[in-house]
Amino acid sequence: MHAHTHTHIHTLNQSQTQTLCVAVNMGLVMGTFSMQSNKQDRTYRKDKIDDDFELSIVCHRPEGLDKLEAQTNFSKQELQVLYRGFKNECPSGVVNEDTFKQIYAQFFPHGDASTYAHYLFNTFDSAHSGSIKFEDFIMALSTLLRGSVREKLTWTFNLYDINRDGYINKEEMTDIVRAIYDMMGKYTYPALKTDTPKQHVDAFFQKMDKNRDGVVTLDEFILSCQEDENIMRSLQLFKNVI
Amino acid sequence: MAAGVATWMPFARAAAVGWLPLAQQTMPKPPVDKTSRSDEILFVNVSGLRFQTWKNTLDRYPDTLLGSSEKEFFYNEETQEYFFDRDPEMFRHILNFFRTGKLHYPRHECIQAFEEELAFYGIIPEIIGDCCMEEYRDRKKENQERLAEDTEAENAGDAPLPPDATLRDKLWRAFENPHTSTMALVFYYVTGFFIAVSVIANVVETVPCRPLKGSIKDLPCGEKFSVGFSCLDTACVLIFSCEYLMRLYAAPSRCDFARSVMSVIDVVAILPFYIGLVMPENEEVSGAFVTLRVFRVFRIFKFSRHSQGLRILGCTLQACASELGFLLFSLTMAVIIFATVMFYAEKGTKGTTFSSIPASFWYTIVTMTTLGYGDMVPDSIAGKIFGSICSLSGVLVIALPVPVIVSNFARIYHQNQRADKMRAQQKVRQARIRMAKKGATNAFLQHKEDGGLQGGDGDSTAFCVKNRSAFEHQHHHLLQCLEKTTNHEFTDEITYSEVCMMDSMGFRTSRSTSLSSQQGSTTTCCSRRAKRRAIRLANSTVSVSRGSVQELDTLHVTKTPVGTQYPQSRSSLNARTEDLKLNCTDYTAAIISIPTPPANSPDESLPNSPAIPGILRNSRSSTFNTQETVKISSL
C-alpha cells in the first residue's frame, strides 16, 4: 500500500508538472490576446494627441501686399493671383516638405521627383525653417522669373551647392544630376545607362571648372554661364510665366 | 491632373531654371499665351441662381465642362454670363468641388440625380472624397439592387409567356413557378407528397413491429413488410427520376442546372436506389450498400424547393461560414487544451476511462457543453480541479460567444462585405484615377509625335496644338525642357521594352535621338511605334471631325507622315477604324482629300476651328483626337 501510494505520488508529480506547463501555456495565450488589445488602445490614444497637437500649429500670414510688392518684381495683381492660389492649396499658409514633394511630383508622373524636390525645397526655404512661407515662395519666384541674369545664376548656384559651403564639388553635382535623371523615369529613349549622370557631370565640370581645381565657385559658374550662348538664351525663356 | 496643380504651374516652370546650366541642348520655345492673364470673375447663372467665381478656380480642372472651353457653348452674350438650365442646388456642390478640390455627396439628394449632374459637368464620381464615399456607395448599391429587384419581379413568372413559347419554356416555367397553372400546382403538390411519403417510409421501416408468428425477436417493420416498403421506395424513386429528367430537359441551360445545388440533391436522393440495382448481392459489398441507404435521408432536402425559408437558411449559413468556422476553431482549441490537461491529470489513476487524448475529447465536449453524461468522470484531485475549470470555461467559451455571434451576424457580415467591397472598389477607383493621370502622360507623348517638337516652325505646329489648354502647353513645354536637359526622351513602356529587346539582339536602328527630326523615314522601329499608337487611337474614342480639314492633309504628309494615322469618320466610326487597322502595315499612304490648294498655310485653317471648340471632355485620350483628321488608304 505504501509502495502504491509512493508510485502514485511519483507519477502524479510527473503529470502534475506537465499539466502545470499546459496551464502556463494557456495563461500566456490569454495574456497575449489581452495585451494586443491594450496596445491598440494606446496607439489610438497617441494618434488623437498628435492630431490635437497638429491642429494647434498656428497658421502663417504674409506681410502686407505693399511690402511684398516693394520687395519683389511682381505687380499687385500678380501677387494677388499667386497668393490666392497658394492659400487655396495650403490654408495654413506654409508648405512643408512632404506637401512640396507631392505637388512637384504631380508634374512628373513618369519618374520620381522627390529627390530633386528635396533640393528645391532647401533652396526655396532660405531661412532653413523646414517650411516654406508665402514670402519665401514669392522671393524665389521673383528671382527666377523677373530677376537679373546674375541673380538667376546665383540662385541656381545655391541650388547646386547642397551644403552651402560656396563650392560645388563633383559629389554634389552628381547628386543633383542623378535627381534630375530620376525625374525622367525608367522609360526613356535612349535607355538610361548607369554612368550617364556621371558623364553629364564630367561634361559640366569640363565647361565650368576653369582652374581645374575640382570645385566650381560662384564666379567661375557665372562666368562660364555667361560665355555660353545657349544658357543665356534659355534664361530668358521663363519671363512670361506669370 | 490632380487638384489645384494648375496653380503651381508657374512655380514648377520657374524651378526649371535649375536645369538650364546642365542642359546640353537648346531649350524649346515656350508656348505663347495670347489670352489675357489677368484673373477675372465669371458669372454663372444656374436656373436663376447666380454664382460668381474666379476664372482661375474653374481652370483648375481643365477636363471638366466648366474648366474647358466647352462652357463657351453656354455663354449668354446679352447678360454676359454662363447660363445652365440645371439644378441649382446640385450646382452648389459642383462648384464647391472646384473651390476646395473635394467632391462631397449631399445625403438628401437622390443618387441618380447627383450622378446625372456629375456626368453633365464632366466629373467622374470616383473622386468623391473619402468622407462621403461610403454613403455614396451604399446608396448606389441600394439603388441598383432595388432596380434589379424591380426588373426581376417584372421578368419573373407573373408575366404571361410570349405566344411562341416552346414546350420546353412552358415546362420550365411550370417547374419554377407552380402557381402559374393548375397542372404545375398539381405536380408541385404531388412531388411534395411523395417526398413526405418517402421520408416517412424511411423512418417507419426501422420501427420494430410485432414479430412474425413463431418467432420471438422483434422485427423492424422494414423486414416484415419488405415487399410493401420496397414497392413504395421504387415508386418514389421512379417519380423523382421522372421529375429530374423532365427538369433537365426543360432547363434553359443544362450545364448550369446540372451544377445547381437542388439538382445535386435530387441526384443524391435517387442514386442509392440505382446503385443498389446495379450492385451484386454480395456479402462484403452489401455492407457498403447499407451505408448508401443513409443517403436516402437527403430526400428531405428536396423540401427546400417547396420552402422559401429553408433556402434562406441555407444561404445564411453559407454566407456566415467564416464566422461559424472561427467558432469551431476556437472550440477545437479549447477542447484540445482541456483534453490534454485532463488526460495527463488522470494518467495516474488506475482503470481510468481517459485512455488517450482523443478519448478525452469526448469528455471535454460533453463537459463544456454542460451535457455531463457521466460516462467519463475524473477520479484524481487534479483531474477534478481541471474538470471543474473545464466546465466553467465551457460555459464561457460556448454560451457567451454564441449569442454575441448571433447578434453580430448581420453586423459582422455586412461589415466584412463592405470592407471587401471598399477594397475592391478602391482598386477600381485608383485604377480609373491612374488611367486619367496616364492620359496626361500619354498626351505628352502624343503631342511629341504630332510634331510638336519642331520648335522652328511654330506655325505648323500651331494647328496640332491649338486645342490644348494653356496649362497643357506649359506642362508639355516643361517636360520638353527636361528632355533637353537630360538629352533623353520620354517614351512609353512598350517602345522602351522593344528597344531593349532590339539592343540585346544586336539590332542597330538608324534612329536619331529626336523623333521629330525624322521627316519621312520609316524605319521598322518607328513604324511599329506608330502602328501601335494608331491601334490604340483606333480603340480610343474618336470625336466627330469638324471644319475644313483638307488643307491639313497634305501638310500632314509632307511634315510627319508617321503621325498621320488618325482615323476620320463623318459617317460610321467602325468602318474607318477597321480601315485603319488594315492600313497600319504600309506607310506609303495616299491622302484622299477634296482637291483644294495644298499650299494653304495652316493659319488660314485656324480661324475656322476656334469657333468650334472641342467636344469630348471626359477621357483624356480624346484631347488629341479632336484635331483635324485624315482619311487614309494604303497603296
HADDOCK unambig.tbl for C-alpha pairs under 7 A between the chains (distance, minus, plus):
assign (segid A and resid 8 and name CA) (segid B and resid 348 and name CA) 6.52 0.50 0.50
assign (segid A and resid 11 and name CA) (segid B and resid 348 and name CA) 5.97 0.50 0.50
assign (segid A and resid 12 and name CA) (segid B and resid 348 and name CA) 6.10 0.50 0.50
assign (segid A and resid 15 and name CA) (segid B and resid 344 and name CA) 5.30 0.50 0.50
assign (segid A and resid 15 and name CA) (segid B and resid 345 and name CA) 5.95 0.50 0.50
assign (segid A and resid 16 and name CA) (segid B and resid 345 and name CA) 6.65 0.50 0.50
assign (segid A and resid 19 and name CA) (segid B and resid 341 and name CA) 5.45 0.50 0.50
assign (segid A and resid 19 and name CA) (segid B and resid 344 and name CA) 6.53 0.50 0.50
assign (segid A and resid 19 and name CA) (segid B and resid 345 and name CA) 6.72 0.50 0.50
assign (segid A and resid 22 and name CA) (segid B and resid 341 and name CA) 6.81 0.50 0.50
assign (segid A and resid 85 and name CA) (segid B and resid 7 and name CA) 5.43 0.50 0.50
assign (segid A and resid 89 and name CA) (segid B and resid 4 and name CA) 6.81 0.50 0.50
assign (segid A and resid 104 and name CA) (segid B and resid 12 and name CA) 6.87 0.50 0.50
assign (segid A and resid 141 and name CA) (segid B and resid 11 and name CA) 6.78 0.50 0.50
assign (segid A and resid 141 and name CA) (segid B and resid 14 and name CA) 6.44 0.50 0.50
assign (segid A and resid 144 and name CA) (segid B and resid 14 and name CA) 5.77 0.50 0.50
assign (segid A and resid 144 and name CA) (segid B and resid 17 and name CA) 6.86 0.50 0.50
assign (segid A and resid 145 and name CA) (segid B and resid 14 and name CA) 6.31 0.50 0.50
assign (segid A and resid 156 and name CA) (segid B and resid 18 and name CA) 5.25 0.50 0.50
assign (segid A and resid 181 and name CA) (segid B and resid 486 and name CA) 6.68 0.50 0.50
assign (segid A and resid 184 and name CA) (segid B and resid 490 and name CA) 6.89 0.50 0.50
assign (segid A and resid 187 and name CA) (segid B and resid 490 and name CA) 6.35 0.50 0.50
assign (segid A and resid 187 and name CA) (segid B and resid 491 and name CA) 5.49 0.50 0.50
assign (segid A and resid 187 and name CA) (segid B and resid 492 and name CA) 5.93 0.50 0.50
assign (segid A and resid 187 and name CA) (segid B and resid 493 and name CA) 5.86 0.50 0.50
assign (segid A and resid 187 and name CA) (segid B and resid 496 and name CA) 5.56 0.50 0.50
assign (segid A and resid 188 and name CA) (segid B and resid 488 and name CA) 6.16 0.50 0.50
assign (segid A and resid 188 and name CA) (segid B and resid 489 and name CA) 5.17 0.50 0.50
assign (segid A and resid 188 and name CA) (segid B and resid 490 and name CA) 4.64 0.50 0.50
assign (segid A and resid 188 and name CA) (segid B and resid 491 and name CA) 5.07 0.50 0.50
assign (segid A and resid 188 and name CA) (segid B and resid 496 and name CA) 6.65 0.50 0.50
assign (segid A and resid 189 and name CA) (segid B and resid 488 and name CA) 5.64 0.50 0.50
assign (segid A and resid 189 and name CA) (segid B and resid 489 and name CA) 4.94 0.50 0.50
assign (segid A and resid 189 and name CA) (segid B and resid 490 and name CA) 6.37 0.50 0.50
assign (segid A and resid 189 and name CA) (segid B and resid 491 and name CA) 6.23 0.50 0.50
assign (segid A and resid 190 and name CA) (segid B and resid 488 and name CA) 6.04 0.50 0.50
assign (segid A and resid 190 and name CA) (segid B and resid 489 and name CA) 7.00 0.50 0.50
assign (segid A and resid 204 and name CA) (segid B and resid 22 and name CA) 6.61 0.50 0.50
assign (segid A and resid 225 and name CA) (segid B and resid 21 and name CA) 6.85 0.50 0.50
assign (segid A and resid 230 and name CA) (segid B and resid 26 and name CA) 5.85 0.50 0.50
assign (segid A and resid 231 and name CA) (segid B and resid 20 and name CA) 6.17 0.50 0.50
assign (segid A and resid 231 and name CA) (segid B and resid 21 and name CA) 6.07 0.50 0.50
assign (segid A and resid 234 and name CA) (segid B and resid 20 and name CA) 6.96 0.50 0.50
assign (segid A and resid 234 and name CA) (segid B and resid 27 and name CA) 6.07 0.50 0.50
assign (segid A and resid 235 and name CA) (segid B and resid 17 and name CA) 6.96 0.50 0.50
assign (segid A and resid 237 and name CA) (segid B and resid 30 and name CA) 6.48 0.50 0.50
assign (segid A and resid 238 and name CA) (segid B and resid 14 and name CA) 6.76 0.50 0.50
assign (segid A and resid 241 and name CA) (segid B and resid 10 and name CA) 5.84 0.50 0.50
assign (segid A and resid 242 and name CA) (segid B and resid 10 and name CA) 6.31 0.50 0.50
